[in-house]
Amino acid sequence: MSVNEVGLQNIISSHEYWRLRCLGAEYREDHYKKALDEIVNPIKYLQAEADRTGGTLNGYFANELSNNARYLKRIAELALIEVK
């Protein structure tokens, strides 16, 4: 390889590296936004999970979970763990 080819390869590699870093940052941002939305609207996500699994949502239980600080904290903790 000539010096120019090596230089071009380094530029391409650098560009690809930063592109992938940006994609990773976008993924993390989307992931955290989804977790925050789930904390703000837990019943929506509980209903979606019930629909996905073919179950039904118990309204009383869903309301209790939506007001349970430990449950909401766990959503945030899982979001942080999954991105690492």
GUDOLUM-474776 format. One record per atom (N, C-alpha, C): z, x, y. Coordinates in steps of 0.1 Angstrom, whole numbers, plus 5000, padded with zeros to 4 digits. Layout:
<nodes>
<node><z>Z</z><x>X</x><y>Y</y></node>
...
</nodes>
This chain:
<nodes>
<node><z>5000</z><x>5008</x><y>4988</y></node>
<node><z>5000</z><x>5000</x><y>5000</y></node>
<node><z>5000</z><x>5009</x><y>5012</y></node>
<node><z>4993</z><x>5004</x><y>5022</y></node>
<node><z>4992</z><x>5012</x><y>5035</y></node>
<node><z>5005</z><x>5008</x><y>5043</y></node>
<node><z>5007</z><x>5015</x><y>5053</y></node>
<node><z>5018</z><x>5013</x><y>5062</y></node>
<node><z>5017</z><x>4999</x><y>5068</y></node>
<node><z>5005</z><x>4995</x><y>5072</y></node>
<node><z>5003</z><x>4981</x><y>5078</y></node>
<node><z>5006</z><x>4970</x><y>5068</y></node>
<node><z>5002</z><x>4973</x><y>5055</y></node>
<node><z>5005</z><x>4963</x><y>5045</y></node>
<node><z>5020</z><x>4962</x><y>5042</y></node>
<node><z>5027</z><x>4973</x><y>5042</y></node>
<node><z>5041</z><x>4973</x><y>5040</y></node>
<node><z>5048</z><x>4965</x><y>5052</y></node>
<node><z>5043</z><x>4968</x><y>5064</y></node>
<node><z>5049</z><x>4962</x><y>5076</y></node>
<node><z>5046</z><x>4947</x><y>5076</y></node>
<node><z>5034</z><x>4943</x><y>5071</y></node>
<node><z>5031</z><x>4929</x><y>5070</y></node>
<node><z>5040</z><x>4922</x><y>5060</y></node>
<node><z>5042</z><x>4929</x><y>5048</y></node>
<node><z>5050</z><x>4923</x><y>5038</y></node>
<node><z>5065</z><x>4921</x><y>5043</y></node>
<node><z>5070</z><x>4931</x><y>5051</y></node>
<node><z>5083</z><x>4930</x><y>5056</y></node>
<node><z>5084</z><x>4918</x><y>5066</y></node>
<node><z>5074</z><x>4916</x><y>5074</y></node>
<node><z>5074</z><x>4905</x><y>5083</y></node>
<node><z>5074</z><x>4892</x><y>5076</y></node>
<node><z>5065</z><x>4891</x><y>5066</y></node>
<node><z>5064</z><x>4878</x><y>5058</y></node>
<node><z>5078</z><x>4876</x><y>5051</y></node>
<node><z>5084</z><x>4886</x><y>5045</y></node>
<node><z>5096</z><x>4885</x><y>5038</y></node>
<node><z>5107</z><x>4880</x><y>5048</y></node>
<node><z>5107</z><x>4886</x><y>5060</y></node>
<node><z>5117</z><x>4882</x><y>5070</y></node>
<node><z>5115</z><x>4868</x><y>5074</y></node>
<node><z>5103</z><x>4864</x><y>5076</y></node>
<node><z>5100</z><x>4850</x><y>5080</y></node>
<node><z>5104</z><x>4841</x><y>5070</y></node>
<node><z>5101</z><x>4844</x><y>5057</y></node>
<node><z>5105</z><x>4835</x><y>5046</y></node>
<node><z>5121</z><x>4834</x><y>5045</y></node>
<node><z>5127</z><x>4846</x><y>5047</y></node>
<node><z>5142</z><x>4846</x><y>5047</y></node>
<node><z>5148</z><x>4837</x><y>5057</y></node>
<node><z>5143</z><x>4837</x><y>5069</y></node>
<node><z>5148</z><x>4829</x><y>5080</y></node>
<node><z>5144</z><x>4814</x><y>5078</y></node>
<node><z>5132</z><x>4812</x><y>5072</y></node>
<node><z>5128</z><x>4798</x><y>5070</y></node>
<node><z>5138</z><x>4792</x><y>5059</y></node>
<node><z>5141</z><x>4799</x><y>5049</y></node>
<node><z>5150</z><x>4794</x><y>5039</y></node>
<node><z>5164</z><x>4793</x><y>5044</y></node>
<node><z>5168</z><x>4802</x><y>5053</y></node>
<node><z>5182</z><x>4800</x><y>5060</y></node>
<node><z>5182</z><x>4787</x><y>5068</y></node>
<node><z>5171</z><x>4784</x><y>5075</y></node>
<node><z>5171</z><x>4772</x><y>5083</y></node>
<node><z>5171</z><x>4760</x><y>5074</y></node>
<node><z>5163</z><x>4760</x><y>5063</y></node>
<node><z>5163</z><x>4749</x><y>5054</y></node>
<node><z>5177</z><x>4747</x><y>5048</y></node>
<node><z>5184</z><x>4758</x><y>5045</y></node>
<node><z>5198</z><x>4757</x><y>5041</y></node>
<node><z>5207</z><x>4750</x><y>5051</y></node>
<node><z>5205</z><x>4754</x><y>5063</y></node>
<node><z>5214</z><x>4749</x><y>5074</y></node>
<node><z>5211</z><x>4734</x><y>5076</y></node>
<node><z>5198</z><x>4730</x><y>5075</y></node>
<node><z>5194</z><x>4716</x><y>5076</y></node>
<node><z>5200</z><x>4708</x><y>5065</y></node>
<node><z>5200</z><x>4714</x><y>5053</y></node>
<node><z>5206</z><x>4707</x><y>5041</y></node>
<node><z>5221</z><x>4705</x><y>5043</y></node>
<node><z>5228</z><x>4716</x><y>5048</y></node>
<node><z>5242</z><x>4714</x><y>5050</y></node>
<node><z>5245</z><x>4704</x><y>5061</y></node>
<node><z>5237</z><x>4704</x><y>5071</y></node>
<node><z>5239</z><x>4694</x><y>5082</y></node>
<node><z>5237</z><x>4680</x><y>5077</y></node>
<node><z>5227</z><x>4678</x><y>5069</y></node>
<node><z>5224</z><x>4664</x><y>5063</y></node>
<node><z>5236</z><x>4661</x><y>5054</y></node>
<node><z>5240</z><x>4670</x><y>5046</y></node>
<node><z>5251</z><x>4668</x><y>5036</y></node>
<node><z>5264</z><x>4664</x><y>5043</y></node>
<node><z>5267</z><x>4671</x><y>5054</y></node>
<node><z>5279</z><x>4668</x><y>5061</y></node>
<node><z>5278</z><x>4654</x><y>5069</y></node>
<node><z>5266</z><x>4651</x><y>5074</y></node>
<node><z>5265</z><x>4639</x><y>5081</y></node>
<node><z>5266</z><x>4627</x><y>5071</y></node>
<node><z>5261</z><x>4629</x><y>5059</y></node>
<node><z>5262</z><x>4618</x><y>5048</y></node>
<node><z>5277</z><x>4617</x><y>5045</y></node>
<node><z>5284</z><x>4628</x><y>5043</y></node>
<node><z>5299</z><x>4627</x><y>5040</y></node>
<node><z>5306</z><x>4620</x><y>5051</y></node>
<node><z>5303</z><x>4623</x><y>5064</y></node>
<node><z>5310</z><x>4616</x><y>5075</y></node>
<node><z>5307</z><x>4601</x><y>5075</y></node>
<node><z>5294</z><x>4598</x><y>5072</y></node>
<node><z>5290</z><x>4584</x><y>5072</y></node>
<node><z>5298</z><x>4577</x><y>5060</y></node>
<node><z>5299</z><x>4584</x><y>5049</y></node>
<node><z>5307</z><x>4578</x><y>5038</y></node>
<node><z>5321</z><x>4575</x><y>5042</y></node>
<node><z>5327</z><x>4584</x><y>5050</y></node>
<node><z>5341</z><x>4583</x><y>5054</y></node>
<node><z>5342</z><x>4571</x><y>5064</y></node>
<node><z>5332</z><x>4570</x><y>5073</y></node>
<node><z>5332</z><x>4559</x><y>5083</y></node>
<node><z>5329</z><x>4545</x><y>5076</y></node>
<node><z>5320</z><x>4545</x><y>5066</y></node>
<node><z>5315</z><x>4533</x><y>5060</y></node>
<node><z>5317</z><x>4534</x><y>5045</y></node>
<node><z>5329</z><x>4535</x><y>5040</y></node>
<node><z>5331</z><x>4537</x><y>5026</y></node>
<node><z>5327</z><x>4525</x><y>5017</y></node>
<node><z>5328</z><x>4513</x><y>5022</y></node>
<node><z>5324</z><x>4501</x><y>5014</y></node>
<node><z>5309</z><x>4501</x><y>5012</y></node>
<node><z>5302</z><x>4506</x><y>5021</y></node>
<node><z>5287</z><x>4507</x><y>5019</y></node>
<node><z>5284</z><x>4516</x><y>5007</y></node>
<node><z>5291</z><x>4527</x><y>5007</y></node>
<node><z>5288</z><x>4536</x><y>4996</y></node>
<node><z>5294</z><x>4532</x><y>4982</y></node>
<node><z>5305</z><x>4525</x><y>4983</y></node>
<node><z>5311</z><x>4519</x><y>4971</y></node>
<node><z>5301</z><x>4508</x><y>4965</y></node>
<node><z>5296</z><x>4500</x><y>4974</y></node>
<node><z>5286</z><x>4490</x><y>4970</y></node>
<node><z>5274</z><x>4496</x><y>4964</y></node>
<node><z>5269</z><x>4507</x><y>4970</y></node>
<node><z>5257</z><x>4514</x><y>4965</y></node>
<node><z>5259</z><x>4519</x><y>4952</y></node>
<node><z>5271</z><x>4525</x><y>4949</y></node>
<node><z>5275</z><x>4531</x><y>4936</y></node>
<node><z>5276</z><x>4519</x><y>4926</y></node>
<node><z>5282</z><x>4508</x><y>4930</y></node>
<node><z>5283</z><x>4497</x><y>4920</y></node>
<node><z>5269</z><x>4492</x><y>4917</y></node>
<node><z>5260</z><x>4491</x><y>4927</y></node>
<node><z>5246</z><x>4487</x><y>4924</y></node>
<node><z>5239</z><x>4496</x><y>4915</y></node>
<node><z>5241</z><x>4509</x><y>4918</y></node>
<node><z>5234</z><x>4520</x><y>4910</y></node>
<node><z>5238</z><x>4519</x><y>4895</y></node>
<node><z>5251</z><x>4516</x><y>4893</y></node>
<node><z>5256</z><x>4517</x><y>4879</y></node>
<node><z>5256</z><x>4503</x><y>4872</y></node>
<node><z>5251</z><x>4493</x><y>4880</y></node>
<node><z>5250</z><x>4479</x><y>4874</y></node>
<node><z>5264</z><x>4472</x><y>4874</y></node>
<node><z>5273</z><x>4477</x><y>4882</y></node>
<node><z>5286</z><x>4470</x><y>4882</y></node>
<node><z>5287</z><x>4461</x><y>4894</y></node>
<node><z>5299</z><x>4455</x><y>4896</y></node>
<node><z>5302</z><x>4447</x><y>4908</y></node>
<node><z>5314</z><x>4453</x><y>4915</y></node>
<node><z>5314</z><x>4451</x><y>4928</y></node>
<node><z>5324</z><x>4457</x><y>4937</y></node>
<node><z>5335</z><x>4447</x><y>4938</y></node>
<node><z>5347</z><x>4452</x><y>4936</y></node>
<node><z>5359</z><x>4444</x><y>4938</y></node>
<node><z>5363</z><x>4445</x><y>4953</y></node>
<node><z>5362</z><x>4434</x><y>4960</y></node>
<node><z>5364</z><x>4435</x><y>4975</y></node>
<node><z>5377</z><x>4440</x><y>4979</y></node>
<node><z>5388</z><x>4435</x><y>4972</y></node>
<node><z>5401</z><x>4439</x><y>4975</y></node>
<node><z>5403</z><x>4454</x><y>4973</y></node>
<node><z>5398</z><x>4459</x><y>4961</y></node>
<node><z>5399</z><x>4473</x><y>4958</y></node>
<node><z>5391</z><x>4482</x><y>4968</y></node>
<node><z>5380</z><x>4477</x><y>4971</y></node>
<node><z>5371</z><x>4484</x><y>4981</y></node>
<node><z>5378</z><x>4485</x><y>4995</y></node>
<node><z>5384</z><x>4474</x><y>4999</y></node>
<node><z>5391</z><x>4474</x><y>5012</y></node>
<node><z>5403</z><x>4484</x><y>5011</y></node>
<node><z>5410</z><x>4484</x><y>5000</y></node>
<node><z>5422</z><x>4493</x><y>4999</y></node>
<node><z>5417</z><x>4507</x><y>4999</y></node>
<node><z>5407</z><x>4511</x><y>4992</y></node>
<node><z>5402</z><x>4524</x><y>4993</y></node>
<node><z>5397</z><x>4528</x><y>5007</y></node>
<node><z>5391</z><x>4519</x><y>5014</y></node>
<node><z>5385</z><x>4522</x><y>5027</y></node>
<node><z>5396</z><x>4525</x><y>5037</y></node>
<node><z>5409</z><x>4521</x><y>5034</y></node>
<node><z>5420</z><x>4524</x><y>5042</y></node>
<node><z>5429</z><x>4534</x><y>5037</y></node>
<node><z>5425</z><x>4541</x><y>5026</y></node>
<node><z>5434</z><x>4551</x><y>5019</y></node>
<node><z>5430</z><x>4565</x><y>5024</y></node>
<node><z>5439</z><x>4571</x><y>5031</y></node>
<node><z>5436</z><x>4584</x><y>5037</y></node>
<node><z>5433</z><x>4595</x><y>5027</y></node>
<node><z>5440</z><x>4594</x><y>5015</y></node>
<node><z>5437</z><x>4604</x><y>5005</y></node>
<node><z>5423</z><x>4603</x><y>4999</y></node>
<node><z>5419</z><x>4591</x><y>4998</y></node>
<node><z>5405</z><x>4588</x><y>4993</y></node>
<node><z>5395</z><x>4594</x><y>5003</y></node>
<node><z>5397</z><x>4591</x><y>5015</y></node>
<node><z>5388</z><x>4595</x><y>5026</y></node>
<node><z>5388</z><x>4611</x><y>5027</y></node>
<node><z>5400</z><x>4616</x><y>5026</y></node>
<node><z>5401</z><x>4631</x><y>5027</y></node>
<node><z>5394</z><x>4638</x><y>5015</y></node>
<node><z>5394</z><x>4631</x><y>5004</y></node>
<node><z>5388</z><x>4637</x><y>4992</y></node>
<node><z>5372</z><x>4637</x><y>4994</y></node>
<node><z>5367</z><x>4627</x><y>5000</y></node>
<node><z>5353</z><x>4627</x><y>5003</y></node>
<node><z>5349</z><x>4640</x><y>5011</y></node>
<node><z>5357</z><x>4642</x><y>5022</y></node>
<node><z>5355</z><x>4654</x><y>5030</y></node>
<node><z>5356</z><x>4667</x><y>5022</y></node>
<node><z>5367</z><x>4668</x><y>5014</y></node>
<node><z>5369</z><x>4680</x><y>5006</y></node>
<node><z>5357</z><x>4682</x><y>4996</y></node>
<node><z>5352</z><x>4672</x><y>4990</y></node>
<node><z>5341</z><x>4673</x><y>4981</y></node>
<node><z>5328</z><x>4678</x><y>4988</y></node>
<node><z>5326</z><x>4673</x><y>5000</y></node>
<node><z>5315</z><x>4677</x><y>5008</y></node>
<node><z>5315</z><x>4692</x><y>5011</y></node>
<node><z>5327</z><x>4697</x><y>5014</y></node>
<node><z>5328</z><x>4711</x><y>5017</y></node>
<node><z>5327</z><x>4720</x><y>5004</y></node>
<node><z>5332</z><x>4715</x><y>4993</y></node>
<node><z>5331</z><x>4722</x><y>4980</y></node>
<node><z>5316</z><x>4723</x><y>4976</y></node>
<node><z>5309</z><x>4712</x><y>4977</y></node>
<node><z>5295</z><x>4711</x><y>4971</y></node>
<node><z>5286</z><x>4720</x><y>4979</y></node>
<node><z>5288</z><x>4723</x><y>4991</y></node>
<node><z>5279</z><x>4731</x><y>4999</y></node>
<node><z>5281</z><x>4746</x><y>4997</y></node>
<node><z>5293</z><x>4750</x><y>4993</y></node>
<node><z>5296</z><x>4764</x><y>4991</y></node>
<node><z>5287</z><x>4770</x><y>4980</y></node>
</nodes>
